[in-house]
Amino acid sequence: SRSPPPSDSVIIIGAGMSGIMAAKTLEEAGYKDYIILEADSRIGGRVHKGQVDGNTVEMGANWLFSGGPKSSPAHEIAKKIKLRTLYSDYGNLSSNIYKQGGGLYEKHVVESAFKVADARQEFGTNLSKILSSKKGGDDDISILGSQRLFKQVPKGPLDLAVDYFYNDFEEAEPTRISSLKNTFPRQLMEDFGEDSYFVADPRGFETVVHYIANQFLSHNNNKITDPRLQLKKTVRKINQSKNKVIITTEDGSVYHANYVIVTVSVGVLQSDLIGFVPRLPHLENELPGENMIFVTVTDEESRRIEQQSEKKTKAEIMQQPFGRIYFAGEHTNSTYLGYVDGAYFSGFQGRLLRFFDLGLSAPLSRCPSGSKARHRVAHWLLLGH
Ligand SMILES: Cc1cc2nc3c(=O)[nH]c(=O)nc-3n(C[C@H](O)[C@H](O)[C@H](O)COP(=O)(O)OP(=O)(O)OC[C@H]3O[C@@H](n4cnc5c(N)ncnc54)[C@H](O)[C@@H]3O)c2cc1C
């Protein structure tokens, strides 16, 4: 009984890996009525390069992963485009840790510090599995908390340097902040492998994102010319009504759409850069710094949720749309969050593929504009029906 929306358009905010993948997903479903609004003058987001003394330096993502039972999509593309990478050999670390006062620590001293760090990590991983297996349990502690329980809190310069390598270096956060349950086991490394390859190519890691974008956005001499990609458009306001969404950018441009896919980072969401009207409940800044989402479910929905794993529920919450607003981005992928592959999968929505599984994959581009089928794809993708 819902009145049909005025158009079928979708606006994707952000042209990082997740925004480009979301656009590709729509495009491959034959759904071409979308635009991408990107604040920067380039695509790639946190995958970007800079120049120092004429040399290319990666300013964001550096490493690709390999050696595990599954293939990392980012690494597969890098291999296809022959991106130059260097294997990061951490095996020699024990001979390369310097004392504060100068000179190297003796190898055997560092090796025993590594053994303790390995034991700490094993304890943390087991504890994390126990916490996760507790039915309905929401218990979590920080990595530092698990080190305290193990009675092996790193102290002294060498232990702290080793602990930095094990934790802070990977999480980009200190152990007192990093959640044990969301860190161990490190799913990305379990799946794609622990062999890390440092991108050392003048074309930069961003070529991986360009490779994907060039598959469906028109381009000329490696420059994207597709009018659906609009650069230097910083979104400041997302105004949602019953039938549409109105988006305003910093330069005063106004866009109308039926749905919006927001792929900006958690940091941007936590700032006041984008004003949501009405305000999104989970972005209310009542508890600054707390990543809290409060959801109340009743009736059938509560029974359904009670019967599924906590992991699945969390994933659903992160991907739940708020009316016409849908969220993607590395942070919405509960398996590989914090990595380029997490962003890749967050834009490449499995639920759209479920739609195909149901045999509803009619070539939608051939549907007349505004037709029901075409509208339903957007609905399926965005509302997760
Ligand atoms: C220093 C650093 C090192 C990293 N190292 C690795 C690594 O080695 N390996 C790895 O796999 N991952 C690494 N990562 C993580 C990886 O880069 C990210 O997980 C991934 O690139 C995120 O992609 P995304 O599309 O979710 O978000 P983003 O890349 O952040 O894309 C969001 C886009 O939205 C745009 N935007 C923001 N606000 C607005 C607005 N108001 N209006 C319009 N557009 C807006 C941004 O400009 C950006 O282009 C690293 C990250 C950093 C910062």
Ligand as a Chemical Component Dictionary entry (heavy atoms), coordinates in Angstrom:
data_LIG
# 
_chem_comp.id                   LIG 
_chem_comp.type                 NON-POLYMER 
_chem_comp.pdbx_formal_charge   0 
_chem_comp.three_letter_code    LIG 
# 
loop_
_chem_comp_atom.comp_id 
_chem_comp_atom.atom_id 
_chem_comp_atom.alt_atom_id 
_chem_comp_atom.type_symbol 
_chem_comp_atom.charge 
_chem_comp_atom.model_Cartn_x 
_chem_comp_atom.model_Cartn_y 
_chem_comp_atom.model_Cartn_z 
_chem_comp_atom.pdbx_ordinal 
LIG C1  C1  C 0 47.180 3.980  7.814 1  
LIG C2  C2  C 0 46.325 2.808  7.412 2  
LIG C3  C3  C 0 46.924 1.594  7.112 3  
LIG C4  C4  C 0 46.139 0.508  6.723 4  
LIG N1  N1  N 0 46.758 -0.661 6.384 5  
LIG C5  C5  C 0 46.024 -1.675 5.859 6  
LIG C6  C6  C 0 46.676 -2.802 5.314 7  
LIG O1  O1  O 0 47.903 -2.892 5.331 8  
LIG N2  N2  N 0 45.909 -3.794 4.757 9  
LIG C7  C7  C 0 44.536 -3.703 4.731 10 
LIG O2  O2  O 0 43.887 -4.629 4.210 11 
LIG N3  N3  N 0 43.896 -2.623 5.250 12 
LIG C8  C8  C 0 44.606 -1.613 5.795 13 
LIG N4  N4  N 0 43.981 -0.490 6.268 14 
LIG C9  C9  C 0 42.512 -0.463 6.291 15 
LIG C10 C10 C 0 41.895 -0.184 4.913 16 
LIG O3  O3  O 0 42.565 0.887  4.304 17 
LIG C11 C11 C 0 40.407 0.166  5.117 18 
LIG O4  O4  O 0 39.780 -0.869 5.866 19 
LIG C12 C12 C 0 39.633 0.302  3.810 20 
LIG O5  O5  O 0 40.365 0.976  2.818 21 
LIG C13 C13 C 0 38.324 1.031  4.119 22 
LIG O6  O6  O 0 37.547 1.177  2.961 23 
LIG P1  P1  P 0 36.083 1.813  3.091 24 
LIG O7  O7  O 0 35.521 1.925  1.725 25 
LIG O8  O8  O 0 35.295 1.085  4.112 26 
LIG O9  O9  O 0 36.326 3.276  3.717 27 
LIG P2  P2  P 0 37.150 4.504  3.127 28 
LIG O10 O10 O 0 38.302 4.038  2.334 29 
LIG O11 O11 O 0 37.400 5.409  4.271 30 
LIG O12 O12 O 0 36.110 5.173  2.105 31 
LIG C14 C14 C 0 35.155 6.105  2.520 32 
LIG C15 C15 C 0 35.131 7.254  1.518 33 
LIG O13 O13 O 0 34.136 8.179  1.947 34 
LIG C16 C16 C 0 34.609 9.487  1.683 35 
LIG N5  N5  N 0 33.889 10.404 2.557 36 
LIG C17 C17 C 0 34.028 10.588 3.890 37 
LIG N6  N6  N 0 33.152 11.517 4.327 38 
LIG C18 C18 C 0 32.450 11.918 3.258 39 
LIG C19 C19 C 0 31.407 12.852 3.070 40 
LIG N7  N7  N 0 30.910 13.562 4.083 41 
LIG N8  N8  N 0 30.913 13.042 1.819 42 
LIG C20 C20 C 0 31.396 12.332 0.767 43 
LIG N9  N9  N 0 32.388 11.425 0.897 44 
LIG C21 C21 C 0 32.904 11.218 2.120 45 
LIG C22 C22 C 0 36.092 9.418  1.983 46 
LIG O14 O14 O 0 36.797 10.467 1.353 47 
LIG C23 C23 C 0 36.437 8.039  1.429 48 
LIG O15 O15 O 0 36.863 8.118  0.089 49 
LIG C24 C24 C 0 44.731 0.625  6.670 50 
LIG C25 C25 C 0 44.128 1.839  6.993 51 
LIG C26 C26 C 0 44.917 2.924  7.349 52 
LIG C27 C27 C 0 44.247 4.231  7.662 53 
# 
loop_
_chem_comp_bond.comp_id 
_chem_comp_bond.atom_id_1 
_chem_comp_bond.atom_id_2 
_chem_comp_bond.value_order 
_chem_comp_bond.pdbx_ordinal 
LIG C1  C2  SING 1  
LIG C2  C3  SING 2  
LIG C2  C26 DOUB 3  
LIG C3  C4  DOUB 4  
LIG C4  N1  SING 5  
LIG C4  C24 SING 6  
LIG N1  C5  DOUB 7  
LIG C5  C6  SING 8  
LIG C5  C8  SING 9  
LIG C6  O1  DOUB 10 
LIG C6  N2  SING 11 
LIG N2  C7  SING 12 
LIG C7  O2  DOUB 13 
LIG C7  N3  SING 14 
LIG N3  C8  DOUB 15 
LIG C8  N4  SING 16 
LIG N4  C9  SING 17 
LIG N4  C24 SING 18 
LIG C9  C10 SING 19 
LIG C10 O3  SING 20 
LIG C10 C11 SING 21 
LIG C11 O4  SING 22 
LIG C11 C12 SING 23 
LIG C12 O5  SING 24 
LIG C12 C13 SING 25 
LIG C13 O6  SING 26 
LIG O6  P1  SING 27 
LIG P1  O7  DOUB 28 
LIG P1  O8  SING 29 
LIG P1  O9  SING 30 
LIG O9  P2  SING 31 
LIG P2  O10 DOUB 32 
LIG P2  O11 SING 33 
LIG P2  O12 SING 34 
LIG O12 C14 SING 35 
LIG C14 C15 SING 36 
LIG C15 O13 SING 37 
LIG C15 C23 SING 38 
LIG O13 C16 SING 39 
LIG C16 N5  SING 40 
LIG C16 C22 SING 41 
LIG N5  C17 SING 42 
LIG N5  C21 SING 43 
LIG C17 N6  DOUB 44 
LIG N6  C18 SING 45 
LIG C18 C19 SING 46 
LIG C18 C21 DOUB 47 
LIG C19 N7  SING 48 
LIG C19 N8  DOUB 49 
LIG N8  C20 SING 50 
LIG C20 N9  DOUB 51 
LIG N9  C21 SING 52 
LIG C22 O14 SING 53 
LIG C22 C23 SING 54 
LIG C23 O15 SING 55 
LIG C24 C25 DOUB 56 
LIG C25 C26 SING 57 
LIG C26 C27 SING 58 
# 
